[in-house]
Every structure is written in structure tokens, then in C-alpha cells.
Amino acid sequence: MIKDKKFLQFKYSLIKVGIFILAVAIFVSFLNGVVDANEATDFYEASDVRFYYDDGSFYLELDTPVAVLCAVNFARSEEDYNNITAMDMVAPAENHLVELNLETDNRYRVMLTAFTESHEIYRSQEYILDTTIDENRDNLLISKEGKAQVIEVEISEQGFTAEPEVIEVSGSGASIGFSTGELTLGSTAIGLSNDFGRIARAPGREPSKDHEVSLPGLESESEYYSETITIDEKGKLIRSEMISFKTLELAAEDYGENFALRDKGADVSGVSSNFGNDIAGSFGALNAIDGDPGTEWSSQGEGDNAWIEIELAEEIEVTGFGFWSRTMGDTGEIRKLRLLNGAGEVLGEFEIPDAEKLYNFTLSPVQAQKLRFEVVDSTGGNTGARVINVYGNN
């Protein structure tokens, strides 16, 4: 009898310890949730969010503290979310300008979902808009509801009719394709580890069922890891399984030393425009000479009128150049360039076959310190460049 009593006391002690451990676990989980919520709240509080009407269209202007891809869900205030759109850029940005297909004299709910380069997901609180046109209002936002939060997305095959896979790989890049059952936007992360560090999306501002994401500027003969997260018109998120692949050996192509690098003292001495109006911003002209094909210069919708002038650290004998056009799918791609020296003399016009890689061109040797690249023909829109090289000898 005494043994049974001691056994029961021991049993109850174990139960108490178990309850205590469970309570601690729940409390820690609660604290982690608060940290996550604060992280998202801090992100959006540091972001400048403005909704406005201009020349017949509604826009979201969003400035974020770090470069992100951002999806925008919206619906009339009494409806469930049923629309999604994004800025028509394939790379993350700090300056976002998104056109919204809204009607006047209505109330709308808007929700933002930001994807960071390490593939964290920050969802905003709801923004309530009044689309009544009033010249005295510079922001259509009338209230906010709920709280921002960090979204954790479980891996799931549901939603993908064709899971992400590498459809093309080279020594300097890859393309990943996937399909979804619903209309979606996607964010594809890539990196040398599962911490990623870079994201991209397929061209286009509207959702699609078929996606192809270009990932240029990868290291040759390297193992990469990638995952994709999709978001549909209702705001539902789905995360894919992680995949890995190895880039190929880089084909040797020696055009001499590249002097058009900021690390070597090169600078942008002039540019027609920068998307976001910042030469050092997410789409600023300095991205064309940073040596990283993962960044890019984009003009502010100048099409065939875009140009950029690069000044080298010193005058050299220029023997050639390389140019990698940016693209937005149907727009933003340069097809033909004109090259001039600092004195305004035309050194030639050059066809750019596509925006898939860097194309190199040989020149008759010429002494120059400044070179101006002018767009002659393009697919219009936000034309620009991922990479501009200048080869030669000093």
C-alpha cells in the first residue's frame, strides 16, 4: 500500500514537471510570435506607403528599408481578396510603384506581402482606401486594421501543377520554371546555401499559371539551392520543396581587362534617368558597373531615348566592350546600341541579340576615358543594362 502511494506521488510529480515544461514551451512560442510580429511591424513602420490618383490611374508608392519583392492583394471592402498585382520588375527593389486597377468612389482593402532576399515573408496590416477623387487629398489611405506579421509557410506540393525545376543552366546562370493551378505571382530564392541571399520573379505585373525565372550572374561550377513561394489572388502562400543544381564550367572568352568597374575607379558621369530617381538605388545606373549581373540599371520608361555615360579612372586604349541588356519580358530590352566617345564621335552601332547573357564586341583601338551608350532600338519601357564592360589597355 505504501509502495502504491509512493508510486502515485512520483507519477503526479512527473505530470507536474511535464505541465511546467509544456507551459514554458508555450510561453517561449508566444514570445517568438511577438518577436516575429515586431519584426514585420518594424519593417512596415520603416516603409513609406502612399496611395494616390494621377491622370486617370490609381497607384501605390512604396519605399522599403531593404530591397524586397512585393505582391499587392486588393478587393472592395465588403469582398474577400480577389486581385493581385506587383511592380513590373523581376528583381527586388526598395522603391516600388504599382498601378492598381481600382474604380472611383469605392472603398477598398489592400494587403502587401513582401519577400526578402533571405525569403522571409512580411505581411502588412490591412490598408483601407477611399477612392473618391479629391484634389486636396494626396493619400487615399483612410485607416489601417490589424497588425503586420511574419508568415511561416509550410512546404506543400498542392498548388503546383509542375513543381519548380531547372529548365536551363550554363556557366553563369540558370532558368527555373514552374506552373500553378491558380493564377499566382512567385518569388524564387537562390543561394550557395539555404540562407539564399537573392530572389527574382518572372516578368509581368499580373499573375500567371506558367512561370519562368531567369537567374543570371551565378558562379561557374558551383552548387546552388533554390526554393519558390507563390501567392494567389486571395493571398494564399505556398512554398515548394528546395532543389539544388550545379552550374557548368564557364567558357573561356578573353577580351582583356575590364576597366568599367567601380572598384577600379569607374563612375557614371551621366544617365538619361534612373527608375526610382536614385543613381545608387535598387535600379540606379551604378548597378551597371558593379560587376554583378544580379543587379541592374533601369531607366524611367525612356525606351529608345535611354542613355548612359561611363567615365573610366583614366584614359585607356579601348579595344572592346561588353553589354548585357535588362529585360521585363515583353518590354525593357535593348536591341541595338550606339557607342560614342567623350568627344561625341560615333564609334559604331551594335546589335544585341537578346537579354540572356553578356555580349562582347571588338573595336578598332581608340583612346578614350568616357564612353556613351545610347539606345537605338528596343522593346520600349524601362530599358537599361545588367552589366556594361569596357575592355582595353592602359
C-alpha positions in Angstrom: 0.0 0.0 0.0 2.9 2.3 0.9 4.6 1.4 -2.3 1.5 2.2 -4.3 1.2 5.6 -2.6 4.9 6.5 -3.3 4.4 5.4 -7.0 1.3 7.7 -7.3 3.2 10.6 -5.8 6.1 10.0 -8.2 3.6 9.8 -11.1 1.9 13.1 -10.1 5.4 14.8 -9.8 6.2 13.7 -13.4 2.8 15.1 -14.6 3.6 18.4 -12.8 7.0 18.6 -14.5 5.5 17.8 -17.8 2.9 20.6 -17.4 5.6 23.0 -16.4 7.8 22.2 -19.5 4.7 22.5 -21.7 3.9 25.9 -20.2 7.4 27.1 -20.7 7.3 25.9 -24.4 4.0 27.7 -25.0 5.4 30.9 -23.4 8.6 30.7 -25.5 6.5 30.2 -28.6 4.4 33.1 -27.6 7.5 35.3 -27.2 8.8 34.1 -30.6 5.5 35.1 -32.1 5.7 38.6 -30.6 9.3 38.9 -31.9 8.1 37.9 -35.3 5.2 40.3 -35.2 7.5 43.1 -34.1 9.9 42.3 -37.0 7.2 42.7 -39.5 5.7 45.8 -37.8 9.2 47.4 -37.7 9.6 46.7 -41.5 6.3 48.4 -42.4 6.7 51.3 -40.0 10.1 52.0 -41.7 8.3 51.8 -45.1 6.7 54.8 -46.7 3.3 53.7 -48.0 1.2 56.1 -50.1 -1.9 55.5 -52.3 -2.8 58.2 -54.8 -4.7 59.0 -58.0 -2.9 60.6 -61.0 -4.0 61.1 -64.6 -6.8 58.5 -64.6 -5.0 55.8 -62.7 -4.5 54.7 -59.1 -1.1 53.9 -57.7 0.7 52.5 -54.7 4.1 54.1 -54.0 6.1 52.1 -51.5 9.6 52.8 -50.2 11.0 49.9 -48.1 14.1 49.8 -45.8 15.6 46.9 -47.7 15.2 45.5 -51.2 12.1 43.2 -51.5 9.7 41.7 -54.0 6.2 42.9 -53.1 2.8 41.4 -54.0 -0.3 43.5 -53.6 -3.7 41.9 -52.9 -6.8 44.1 -53.0 -10.6 43.9 -53.1 -13.6 46.1 -52.4 -14.1 46.5 -48.6 -17.1 44.1 -48.4 -15.4 41.3 -50.6 -12.8 38.7 -50.0 -9.4 39.4 -51.6 -9.7 38.6 -55.3 -7.0 40.5 -57.1 -3.2 40.5 -57.1 -0.6 42.6 -58.9 3.0 43.8 -58.5 5.5 46.2 -59.9 6.6 45.2 -63.3 10.2 44.4 -62.2 11.9 41.0 -62.0 14.4 42.0 -59.2 13.8 43.1 -55.7 13.7 46.9 -55.0 13.5 49.5 -52.3 11.4 51.9 -54.4 8.1 50.4 -55.7 5.5 52.0 -57.9 2.5 49.7 -58.5 -0.5 50.6 -60.7 -3.8 49.4 -59.1 -6.9 48.6 -61.1 -9.4 50.4 -58.8 -12.7 52.1 -59.5 -13.5 55.6 -58.3 -16.0 56.3 -55.4 -15.4 53.0 -53.7 -13.7 51.6 -50.6 -11.0 49.0 -50.9 -8.9 46.8 -48.7 -5.3 46.4 -49.6 -2.7 43.9 -48.2 1.0 43.9 -49.0 3.2 40.8 -48.9 7.0 41.4 -49.0 9.6 38.8 -49.8 13.1 39.4 -48.5 16.3 38.2 -50.1 16.6 35.5 -47.4 13.0 34.6 -48.2 11.3 35.9 -45.0 7.7 36.9 -45.6 6.4 40.1 -44.1 2.6 40.7 -44.4 1.2 44.1 -43.8 -1.8 45.1 -41.8 -4.8 46.0 -44.0 -4.9 49.4 -45.6 -8.4 50.9 -46.1 -8.7 53.2 -49.1 -11.4 55.7 -50.2 -11.1 56.2 -54.0 -13.3 59.3 -54.1 -11.3 61.8 -56.2 -10.4 64.9 -54.2 -7.7 67.2 -55.4 -7.0 68.2 -51.8 -6.0 64.6 -50.8 -2.5 63.4 -51.6 -3.2 60.0 -49.9 -6.2 57.8 -50.4 -5.5 55.9 -47.2 -8.1 56.5 -44.6 -7.4 53.8 -41.9 -5.4 50.7 -41.0 -6.7 47.4 -39.5 -5.0 44.5 -37.8 -1.2 44.0 -37.3 1.7 43.2 -39.6 3.1 39.7 -39.2 5.8 37.4 -40.3 4.3 34.5 -42.3 5.7 31.0 -41.9 4.7 28.9 -45.0 4.8 25.1 -44.9 6.2 23.1 -47.8 3.4 21.8 -50.0 3.0 20.2 -53.4 -0.6 21.3 -53.5 -1.0 24.3 -55.8 1.9 23.4 -58.1 0.8 21.6 -61.3 4.5 21.4 -62.2 7.0 21.9 -59.3 10.0 24.2 -59.8 12.8 22.7 -61.8 15.9 23.9 -63.6 15.0 24.1 -67.3 18.3 25.7 -68.5 21.7 26.0 -66.9 25.0 27.5 -68.1 28.3 28.5 -66.6 26.9 31.9 -65.5 23.2 31.4 -64.9 20.1 29.3 -64.9 16.4 29.4 -65.6 13.8 27.8 -63.3 10.3 27.0 -64.4 7.1 26.0 -62.6 3.3 26.0 -63.1 0.4 26.6 -60.7 -3.2 25.6 -60.7 -4.3 29.1 -59.8 -3.2 32.5 -61.1 -0.2 33.4 -59.0 2.9 35.6 -58.6 6.1 33.9 -57.4 9.3 34.6 -55.6 12.2 32.3 -56.4 15.1 32.4 -53.9 18.6 31.2 -54.8 22.0 31.0 -53.0 25.0 28.9 -52.3 23.3 27.7 -49.1 19.7 27.5 -47.8 20.1 31.0 -46.4 19.7 32.1 -50.1 20.6 35.8 -50.4 18.9 36.6 -53.7 15.4 36.5 -55.1 13.8 37.0 -58.5 10.5 36.6 -60.3 9.1 36.0 -63.7 8.4 39.1 -65.9 5.0 40.7 -65.7 2.9 42.6 -63.2 -0.2 40.4 -63.4 -0.5 36.8 -62.1 0.1 33.8 -64.3 -0.1 30.0 -64.2 3.1 29.4 -66.0 6.4 31.0 -64.7 10.0 31.1 -66.0 12.5 32.9 -63.7 15.9 33.9 -65.1 18.8 33.8 -62.7 21.9 35.3 -64.3 25.2 36.2 -62.7 25.9 32.8 -61.0 29.3 31.5 -60.2 30.5 28.7 -62.5 30.9 25.1 -61.3 29.0 25.9 -58.1 26.3 24.1 -56.2 23.1 26.3 -55.7 20.0 25.9 -53.7 16.6 27.3 -54.6 13.0 27.4 -53.5 9.9 29.1 -54.7 7.0 30.7 -52.8 3.8 31.6 -54.7 0.9 33.8 -53.7 -2.5 33.8 -55.3 -5.3 36.4 -55.7 -6.7 35.5 -52.3 -3.3 36.0 -50.6 -2.7 32.3 -50.1 1.0 31.3 -49.9 2.6 28.0 -51.0 6.3 27.1 -50.5 8.0 24.5 -52.8 10.5 21.8 -51.9 14.1 23.0 -52.1 16.0 22.0 -55.2 19.7 22.1 -55.9 21.8 22.2 -59.1 25.3 22.8 -60.2 26.3 25.4 -62.8 28.6 24.4 -65.7 32.2 25.3 -66.5 32.4 28.9 -67.8 33.6 29.1 -71.4 36.8 31.0 -71.7 36.5 34.3 -73.5 39.3 36.8 -73.2 38.6 40.3 -74.3 41.2 41.9 -72.0 40.9 43.7 -68.7 37.5 45.3 -67.8 38.1 48.9 -66.7 34.3 49.7 -66.3 34.2 48.7 -62.6 33.6 51.0 -59.6 36.3 49.0 -57.8 38.7 50.3 -60.4 37.6 53.9 -60.2 35.0 54.0 -63.0 31.9 56.1 -62.5 28.6 57.0 -64.2 29.2 60.6 -65.4 25.7 60.9 -66.9 22.5 59.0 -67.4 19.1 59.7 -69.0 17.2 58.6 -65.9 17.0 56.0 -63.1 13.9 54.2 -62.0 13.3 55.5 -58.5 15.4 58.6 -59.3 18.4 57.4 -57.4 21.7 56.6 -59.2 22.7 54.4 -56.3 19.2 52.9 -55.7 17.8 49.5 -56.5 17.7 50.3 -60.2 20.3 53.0 -60.3 22.9 53.4 -63.1 25.8 52.4 -60.7 24.4 48.9 -60.9 25.7 48.6 -64.5 29.3 48.9 -63.4 29.3 46.9 -60.1 30.4 43.7 -61.7 27.2 41.9 -60.5 24.7 40.7 -63.2 22.2 40.2 -60.4 21.7 43.9 -60.2 20.7 46.2 -63.0 20.2 49.8 -64.2 16.7 50.7 -65.4 15.7 53.9 -67.0 12.4 55.6 -66.0 10.4 54.4 -69.0 12.6 56.1 -71.7 12.7 53.2 -74.2 14.8 54.3 -77.3 15.7 57.6 -75.6 17.7 56.0 -72.8 21.5 56.5 -72.5 24.3 56.1 -70.0 27.8 57.6 -70.0 30.6 55.8 -68.2 33.8 57.6 -67.2 36.9 55.5 -66.5 39.5 56.3 -63.9 41.9 57.3 -66.7 42.2 57.4 -70.4 43.0 54.0 -71.9 43.2 52.3 -75.3 39.7 50.9 -75.6 39.7 47.6 -77.6 36.1 46.4 -77.0 33.1 46.4 -74.7 30.5 44.1 -73.3 26.8 44.8 -72.8 24.1 42.8 -71.1 20.6 44.2 -71.5 18.0 44.1 -68.9 14.5 42.8 -69.8 11.0 42.8 -68.5 9.8 40.1 -70.8 7.8 42.0 -73.4 9.5 45.3 -72.7 12.7 46.9 -71.3 15.0 45.0 -73.7 17.6 46.8 -75.8 18.1 45.5 -79.3 20.5 48.0 -80.8 23.1 50.3 -79.3 25.1 53.3 -80.5 28.6 53.9 -78.9 30.2 57.3 -78.7 33.4 58.6 -77.2 33.7 61.6 -74.8 34.0 64.0 -77.8 30.7 62.8 -79.2 32.3 60.8 -82.1 30.3 57.7 -83.1 32.4 54.5 -82.7 29.7 52.3 -84.2 26.2 50.7 -83.8 25.8 47.2 -82.4 23.0 44.6 -82.4 22.2 43.0 -79.1 20.7 39.6 -79.9 18.8 39.1 -76.6 18.9 39.7 -72.9 20.1 36.2 -72.0 23.8 36.9 -71.4 26.6 39.4 -71.8 27.5 40.1 -75.4 31.1 41.3 -76.2 32.2 43.4 -79.1 35.6 44.2 -80.5 36.5 47.8 -81.5 39.3 49.3 -83.6 41.6 50.5 -80.8 40.8 54.1 -79.7 42.0 56.3 -76.9 39.1 57.3 -74.6 38.1 57.9 -71.0 34.4 58.5 -71.4 32.0 56.3 -73.4 28.4 57.0 -74.0 25.9 54.1 -74.7 22.7 55.2 -76.5 19.7 53.1 -77.2 18.9 53.0 -80.9 16.2 50.3 -80.9 14.4 48.5 -78.1 11.1 46.9 -77.0 10.3 50.1 -75.1 9.6 50.9 -71.5 12.2 50.7 -68.7 15.3 49.9 -70.8 18.7 49.5 -69.2 21.5 47.2 -68.5 22.7 44.4 -66.1 26.3 44.7 -67.0 28.5 47.1 -69.0 32.2 46.3 -69.5 34.9 48.3 -71.2 38.0 46.4 -72.3 41.4 47.8 -73.2 44.9 48.6 -72.1 46.3 51.4 -70.1 
